[in-house]
Amino acid sequence: MFVLFSSLTDIGMKLSGYMIFHGWNLFYSVIVFFVTYAFLLPIHIRFIKSNE
């Protein structure tokens, strides 16, 4: 769900002219979103909760 929302936001920024891809592709963004939401954020949340 978060990957889809982030991808739609990315596409919207590209179509509106707010963002221009220079050597980047939407496919790369989807990979980065997936890795971030599936692995990095859960690790970060566990790290924050362990320090309480």
Buried (B, 14 or more C-beta within 10 A) or exposed (E): EEBEEBBEEBEEEBEEEEBEEEEEEEEEBBEBBBEBBEEEEEEEEEEEEEEE
